[in-house]
């Protein structure tokens, strides 16, 4: 396995265009939540605060990885640098320092963060977030019972503390604040957050927080719990309409409404990466470790692209001394 990198992408994001990711946590998944819908699977290290995470990923490590990536990635093709990855990014206490240093390398590119909102009641965390251009904060439930059922938080984290933190951030923060809600259903017959009274409860909280935008999301990748399913299109349309009517001064963006654009972007990223792989293999055969280090893309993602190119007959997979090497089919 190649050296682990804190920087990945660019990847297509339905919210942010083309996003270059920065993961300030080291795998495995470390989080204050264990959400039933998480595409990363179950939380391996479930913690309550940054002090529970050790060792922290250093600012130096992140900057080294970013500098390496920027030699291969043209920032003209990137819309945002986004702090997100293998858990809750605000668990890294160096976050504010990292943002300051990253800004020196990226000129005027905007910086975003995807946070689960669990640590926003901490002044030190809000101080770090105030350095960013966009904060996308999670809010999936309007009451503690449903919050515990959907997000399964660590001990001591309550919905009350999250709402308090969101309100404080809104008062102190001059950038764009978006609230993101993941709407889910269950095959087990459990009532989750698509019920009318739940949506109404969410709108009341959002009205008090007064963000700039609301993102209505659905799980598009395999969830942590296999009973979790995607709501019907009509349900999401009804929810979007309810948000639009009750929060008409706030921009409401639905995952369903942007799905066609997002699929086009995803296709473009696929084509661009495969083109770059082909250009690299023109010069020499490479194994998976080589390509991971060259592109800074997770092995799992690269394997999918390599298998696709093999199936298309564009490259060959050859075994040599226990490793699989890839080369152009016509070389």
Order of alpha helices (4+ residues) and beta strands (2+ residues): beta-beta-beta-beta-alpha-beta-alpha-beta-alpha-beta-alpha-alpha-beta-beta-alpha-beta-beta-alpha-beta-alpha-beta-alpha-alpha-beta-beta
